[in-house]
Amino acid sequence: MDSSSSHRPRPGRAVTATAALGLLITAAGIVQPTAALAATQDTPPAAPTDLSTSPATSCQGDTLVGDGDVTLYAKVSDPDGGTLGVDFRLSPHGSESGDAIAETDPAKLTAQSGSTAVYVIPKATLESAAGGSVTEFDWKVRATDFHRTGAWSTICHFSFDPTRPGTPVIAQPGASTVGQPLSIAVTAPGGGTVPSRYQYQFNGGAPATVTADTTGNATITVTPTSRTNTLSVTGMSAGGNFGGTATISFNSAAPSTDQTDGDLTGDGIPDLLTVGAQNGLPPGLWLAPGTGDGHASTSPADIGVNGNGLNTNGSPADFDGSAVVTGRFTGGTEQDVLVYYPGGNDAGGGVIIKGNGDGSPLNPVGGNAVSVPAGAFQDINGDNPVQLSNAGNTSGGNTGFPDLIGVSGDSVNGYALNLYPSSAGAGNYQFPVALNASTPDGTADWNNWALATMQLPAADGGSSTAMFLWKKSTGELDLWKNLAADPNTGHLTYTAYPVATGWNTGAALTLQAADANRDGVPDLWAVSAGGTVTANLVTNLSSTAPATLTRVTETLTAN
């Protein structure tokens, strides 16, 4: 017998000894805690914190939410770490017994200690519990480590709104004028949920809201932007649920005074008008309403969809290759559109299309268009203008129809800056007068300069012409203001201002002058490849130093 065997512990005693310590030795010799010791060492999970919801609510504020799912969030943690089971409970507000309307199974909803647990309460569950009226609910949450269960969190509240208003009633407005504010009354539908506010959309603009009084009545103030206007109004419950929608259309009168130069929509703000089939825009005559701060709408409308009236079947492509100029060319209060074709089948001619005053598509039929025959503007050498712009009353003729200013010539006879004095009647112009003016850089290469004009209010109640001049090859940009010309002698006077040097040198641009930010100083819109529009806002004009240009850039998306 091995004498050492007397020193081996008996197995039964070894197990008994370790069990007394709360440990077990497995057959493989691994030491494990007994259930009793595990229970002694286990710390229960902490009460969950950082309770929140989506839509967002205030835990103790009884926030009202609309008719949709509500998601509950809570941070769970356990000093021992590990995976925790999470018990969310939703109950009627103030329910002492805590009867659950909805509750999670901790065996199925788990989260790691230190993470956020999430529970989505379906809309249908909330609607069933609410029973068709605004109802307040309590919710709380606790965690378990599957040995011990932690304490409940604080109790949070929210109210659920399952109601929806009916269709509101919009009063037909009285007389209105484009550009003038108009108040329109809205009343609640008879019976059912009383709207707490209304969402409305005017002429396809961005939706806005107005608060209703306790009876569901409200007043909406809008400013008509066109002759024909559309207002849609939708009732909203206290929780933000949308009800029925009502829509009305009404007409507004044109302004009694002349529209602002370049304003085709009637709101007193100059608009951007540019020809398509270039600069990344489809064929057409694209109108991007100005906003008065240099910006223009990035979703222009094709007001040339009906064509130019010169062809039997009008098409937006009728304007391809043309240059367009706005002004009171028919002698009315609205801004009209002169479409001029420097080349092509109608070279040297075009058409004047009467404006609508509201930004709607032009209608070149039924007496709304005046054709200008090809060659109508030819100079003494038989040359058509390579460009034309609105010259207002530069000639001093006071005919009530704008003069034109432009460039014509050829490589043999040279090029000149010409004035085309207006006669009485739309589309009637006198023989061009060559003006005795050199280009801003002191030469006669007028064919290398692009012109863009606008009309500024004058002290006598009339207007004066301002003209930007840009030389593409060098980038020189200048501004001439207060243009005045003697049609008998060709003498031109003006006030000259240098604006910039090296401005967009060599770029392919379409220019339009306008007081884009309504500060009384001419600005310059430039349209380039990809539909990019840049408003060059001019300040600090000086006769001896370049001006300050502030650029506002956006991209037109034409559909």
Helices and strands as residue ranges (DSSP letters): G 3-7, H 11-20, E 23-25, E 31-33, H 35-41, E 49-54, E 63-65, E 70-75, E 83-92, E 102-103, E 110-112, E 116-121, H 123-130, E 135-144, E 156-160, E 169-170, E 182-187, E 197-202, E 208-211, E 218-222, E 228-236, E 242-251, E 272-275, E 285-288, E 301-302, G 316-319, E 323-327, E 336-341, E 349-353, E 369-372, E 385-392, E 403-410, E 414-420, E 433-434, G 446-448, E 449-457, E 463-471, E 476-485, E 492-500, E 510-514, E 523-528, G 529-531, E 532-539, E 548-555
